[in-house]
Amino acid sequence: MADSYPRALSGERLSRRLGSGRSILAIGLAVAPASLVVPLVGQPIPGLVAALAWAMVIFKVGFDGVVLMSFRQHVTPPRLLGRVNGTLRVMFSGALTLGAATAAFVGAHAGPRAATWVACAALALVWVPILRSPMRRQTLGADIGRPGGIDRFR
């Protein structure tokens, strides 16, 4: 649990400075090469290289979770927040299921290294939907600390 504090602190600071969308893009672009390290390194993968690459990827996943949850809590009206969070939890669970099925299929037909390439490519490109969405320009207004919605974006 101690590793969640740096993600939370850096998520808040960076999203206040750059905005939610831009902070996710910045971290995504900075960490994307780390997800490609594991399949590029020869066999056996040196433990330190794999550990550092994995730590960066996990930092990014946690960072995104903190920033996106904060953003969602500030833009969603309080009466809809439970429905929005419940719907997203179902969607994320479905995405995990599809990812596991894809990994099993690719691993069975093309081998574990190919499955690793597919997973790492997906992690390296996860920032692309935000780049193409209006969220990349949105920042929370001065009332960032007020729960239950914001009045405007700046």
C-alpha positions in Angstrom: 0.0 0.0 0.0 2.9 2.3 0.5 3.4 2.6 -3.3 -0.1 4.1 -3.7 0.9 7.4 -1.9 3.4 8.5 -4.6 0.8 7.8 -7.3 -1.9 9.8 -5.5 0.4 12.7 -4.7 1.9 12.9 -8.2 -1.5 12.5 -9.7 -3.0 15.4 -7.9 0.0 17.7 -8.4 0.4 16.9 -12.1 -3.3 17.1 -12.9 -3.6 20.5 -11.2 -0.6 21.8 -13.1 -1.3 20.3 -16.6 -5.0 19.3 -16.4 -6.4 15.8 -16.2 -6.1 14.9 -19.8 -2.7 16.4 -20.4 -1.3 14.7 -17.2 -2.5 11.3 -18.4 -1.0 11.9 -21.8 2.3 13.0 -20.4 2.6 10.0 -18.1 1.4 7.7 -20.9 4.0 9.0 -23.3 6.7 8.9 -20.7 6.0 5.3 -19.5 4.9 3.7 -22.8 8.4 2.7 -23.8 8.8 0.8 -20.4 5.9 -1.5 -21.4 7.9 -2.5 -24.5 11.1 -3.4 -22.6 10.0 -6.8 -21.5 9.3 -8.4 -24.9 12.4 -6.6 -26.4 14.8 -8.0 -23.8 16.3 -11.4 -24.7 15.6 -14.6 -22.8 15.9 -14.9 -19.9 14.8 -11.4 -19.0 17.1 -9.8 -16.5 15.2 -9.5 -13.2 16.2 -5.9 -12.6 15.1 -4.8 -16.1 11.8 -6.6 -15.8 11.1 -5.2 -12.3 11.9 -1.6 -13.3 9.7 -1.8 -16.4 6.9 -3.4 -14.5 7.1 -0.8 -11.7 6.8 2.0 -14.2 3.8 0.4 -15.9 2.1 -0.2 -12.5 2.8 3.4 -11.5 1.1 4.6 -14.7 -1.9 2.3 -14.1 -2.3 3.7 -10.6 -1.7 7.3 -11.7 -4.4 7.0 -14.3 -6.8 5.5 -11.7 -6.3 8.4 -9.3 -6.6 11.1 -11.9 -9.5 9.6 -13.8 -11.4 8.8 -10.6 -10.9 12.4 -9.3 -12.0 13.8 -12.6 -15.0 11.6 -12.7 -16.0 12.6 -9.2 -15.8 16.3 -10.0 -17.7 16.2 -13.3 -20.5 13.8 -12.3 -23.5 15.1 -10.4 -23.8 13.5 -7.0 -27.0 11.8 -7.7 -25.5 10.0 -10.7 -22.0 9.2 -9.3 -23.0 5.7 -8.0 -24.5 4.7 -11.3 -21.5 6.0 -13.2 -19.0 4.2 -11.0 -21.1 1.0 -11.1 -21.3 1.1 -14.9 -17.6 1.7 -15.3 -16.8 -1.1 -12.8 -18.8 -3.5 -15.0 -17.1 -2.2 -18.2 -13.6 -2.5 -16.6 -14.4 -6.1 -15.5 -15.5 -6.9 -19.0 -12.3 -5.4 -20.4 -10.3 -7.6 -18.0 -12.2 -10.6 -19.1 -11.7 -9.8 -22.8 -8.0 -9.1 -22.2 -7.5 -12.5 -20.4 -9.3 -14.3 -23.2 -7.2 -12.5 -25.8 -4.0 -13.4 -23.9 -5.1 -17.1 -23.7 -6.0 -17.2 -27.4 -2.8 -15.5 -28.6 -0.7 -17.5 -26.2 -2.2 -20.8 -27.3 -1.9 -20.1 -31.0 1.3 -17.9 -31.2 3.1 -18.6 -28.0 3.7 -16.7 -24.8 6.1 -14.2 -26.3 3.5 -13.1 -28.8 0.9 -12.7 -26.0 3.4 -10.6 -24.2 3.9 -8.4 -27.3 0.1 -7.9 -27.6 -0.3 -7.0 -23.9 2.7 -4.6 -24.0 1.5 -3.0 -27.2 -1.9 -2.4 -25.6 -0.3 -0.8 -22.5 1.9 1.3 -24.7 -1.1 2.7 -26.7 -3.6 3.1 -23.9 -3.2 6.9 -24.0 -4.3 7.2 -27.6 -8.1 7.4 -26.8 -7.5 10.3 -24.5 -5.4 12.0 -27.1 -8.3 11.8 -29.5 -10.9 12.9 -27.0 -11.9 16.3 -25.8 -10.6 15.4 -22.3 -7.1 16.2 -23.4 -7.8 19.9 -23.2 -10.0 19.9 -20.1 -8.8 21.0 -16.7 -10.8 21.3 -13.6 -11.7 24.9 -12.6 -10.8 26.7 -9.3 -13.4 24.6 -7.5 -11.3 21.4 -7.8 -11.6 20.6 -4.1 -15.4 20.7 -4.1 -16.9 17.3 -4.4 -20.0 16.6 -6.4 -19.4 18.3 -9.6 -17.8 21.4 -11.1 -19.5 24.4 -12.8 -17.2 24.7 -15.7 -14.0 23.7 -17.4 -11.3 26.3 -18.2 
